[in-house]
Amino acid sequence: MSNVNLERRIKRQAWFPEHRFFAVTAPGLEALCAAELTALGAGEVQPETGGVNFSAKLELAVAANLWLRTAGRVWLRLKDFRVRLWEDLTRQAEAVPWEVFLAPGAPLNIQVALKGSNLKHTGRIAEVVGRAAAQRLREVGLAPPVPSEPGDENAQRLQVRGNDRRASISLDMSGAHLHKRGWRAQGGLAPLREDLAAALLMLCGYDGREPLLDPMCGSGTLVIEAASLSRGLPPGRGRSFAFESWPCHREAAWNYLKRHTLEQALAAPAAPILGRDSNREAVALAQGNAELAGVGQGVDLEAGDFFTAAPPAGPGLLVMNPPYGKRLGSVRQAQDLARRIGQRLTQAYGGWRCGVVLYRPEWAEALGLSETTAITAPFGGLHVTLLFGTVPQK
Ligand SMILES: C[S@@+](CC[C@H](N)C(=O)[O-])C[C@H]1O[C@@H](n2cnc3c(N)ncnc32)[C@H](O)[C@@H]1O
């Protein structure tokens, strides 16, 4: 196919139409992600368990990959259809303009999750879809995709999923999980996942304009997310995305978007951000991570014990992710810690707003916060509670 023809198809199939997308989230974070998408200008934003459906032009979905803090991945829905017979699947798969979205000759990983469907054989479903894609690329003179090797993280993901008689074929825009912001060198002992850190800050209504303290900062995830938010830096600024390899990708426009967002960002957080940890190695790690994330300037990190260090000027927002049960050795020790944290909060942080990552919801009471709200999300085989409240004045 001539370049002119491909270019025409790219405009007609990729850039002009509105598409449907699905932003995957950890269950519990859907409403926050929906709010992010609405703020970005997405249409028909509809949360469901495990993610958010939305409509947008491809350009907005590209920006969503760059900006979403609480999502794990964005799928572009190429086809949404009723399926009863194998012919239905073949017909729909053959109608996808694969040449516009698949890099010629690149590894393709087809995942199938059709529940309650007439079509039961997942291997055959993947084969039908893969064959349709290969045929279409060959027809226009391009190298067909190749099946990915097991564990190839860089392969383009394609998903066929659905329930009963409905199925969809979707292409992954993101590549690596979006919580991988591209800066983390080493995690430290128990790093918080970045989407959860961002979710806690959003639950607390953090807008970057009040002093922020993480008194148990570990590898620095919360202060780094806070600095990004405060400065208006996109979380995806330091990583690559699957859509960058698509034939329809607009390199110049993408580079312009990233450059423009960085130019618009503040040079430093709008209010002080302080991370402390009693472990000096953690402080050094957090410092290194903040620099790798490009937010080293304007984030202060120092050694200090939460129970004895004086609070910084405030009130502001205190966020923390204390050590949890398994690591502390026993549930009783963790409960005891929650009670001691609560005492210290009331003693020294009256009037501060407070966000805490808790590994057991029942410890919330020990913290003594007032006007609390909480969300729960899975993390590392556990369920964590993200709790927000205010420390009462003495
Ligand atoms: C679960 S980790 C925090 C992880 C962090 N949110 C991250 O993403 O890397 C808990 C941290 O609390 C610190 N810590 C424990 N007791 C402390 C205390 N009394 N004062 C300050 N830091 C403390 C530990 O050194 C550890 O780094």
Ligand as a Chemical Component Dictionary entry (heavy atoms), coordinates in Angstrom:
data_LIG
# 
_chem_comp.id                   LIG 
_chem_comp.type                 NON-POLYMER 
_chem_comp.pdbx_formal_charge   0 
_chem_comp.three_letter_code    LIG 
# 
loop_
_chem_comp_atom.comp_id 
_chem_comp_atom.atom_id 
_chem_comp_atom.alt_atom_id 
_chem_comp_atom.type_symbol 
_chem_comp_atom.charge 
_chem_comp_atom.model_Cartn_x 
_chem_comp_atom.model_Cartn_y 
_chem_comp_atom.model_Cartn_z 
_chem_comp_atom.pdbx_ordinal 
LIG C1  C1  C 0  5.753  0.780 54.668 1  
LIG S1  S1  S 1  7.218  1.736 54.708 2  
LIG C2  C2  C 0  6.793  3.188 53.787 3  
LIG C3  C3  C 0  6.898  2.951 52.325 4  
LIG C4  C4  C 0  6.779  4.176 51.496 5  
LIG N1  N1  N 0  5.421  4.708 51.470 6  
LIG C5  C5  C 0  7.273  3.885 50.089 7  
LIG O1  O1  O 0  6.475  3.977 49.135 8  
LIG O2  O2  O -1 8.429  3.505 49.931 9  
LIG C6  C6  C 0  7.252  2.340 56.329 10 
LIG C7  C7  C 0  8.428  3.236 56.628 11 
LIG O3  O3  O 0  8.253  3.766 57.941 12 
LIG C8  C8  C 0  9.527  3.971 58.498 13 
LIG N2  N2  N 0  9.347  4.112 59.957 14 
LIG C9  C9  C 0  8.997  3.162 60.847 15 
LIG N3  N3  N 0  8.900  3.696 62.088 16 
LIG C10 C10 C 0  9.194  5.011 61.976 17 
LIG C11 C11 C 0  9.246  6.092 62.890 18 
LIG N4  N4  N 0  8.996  5.918 64.179 19 
LIG N5  N5  N 0  9.548  7.322 62.419 20 
LIG C12 C12 C 0  9.822  7.503 61.103 21 
LIG N6  N6  N 0  9.807  6.517 60.197 22 
LIG C13 C13 C 0  9.476  5.291 60.617 23 
LIG C14 C14 C 0  10.308 2.769 58.045 24 
LIG O4  O4  O 0  11.694 3.031 58.111 25 
LIG C15 C15 C 0  9.786  2.567 56.626 26 
LIG O5  O5  O 0  10.622 3.194 55.693 27 
# 
loop_
_chem_comp_bond.comp_id 
_chem_comp_bond.atom_id_1 
_chem_comp_bond.atom_id_2 
_chem_comp_bond.value_order 
_chem_comp_bond.pdbx_ordinal 
LIG C1  S1  SING 1  
LIG S1  C2  SING 2  
LIG S1  C6  SING 3  
LIG C2  C3  SING 4  
LIG C3  C4  SING 5  
LIG C4  N1  SING 6  
LIG C4  C5  SING 7  
LIG C5  O1  DOUB 8  
LIG C5  O2  SING 9  
LIG C6  C7  SING 10 
LIG C7  O3  SING 11 
LIG C7  C15 SING 12 
LIG O3  C8  SING 13 
LIG C8  N2  SING 14 
LIG C8  C14 SING 15 
LIG N2  C9  SING 16 
LIG N2  C13 SING 17 
LIG C9  N3  DOUB 18 
LIG N3  C10 SING 19 
LIG C10 C11 SING 20 
LIG C10 C13 DOUB 21 
LIG C11 N4  SING 22 
LIG C11 N5  DOUB 23 
LIG N5  C12 SING 24 
LIG C12 N6  DOUB 25 
LIG N6  C13 SING 26 
LIG C14 O4  SING 27 
LIG C14 C15 SING 28 
LIG C15 O5  SING 29 
# 
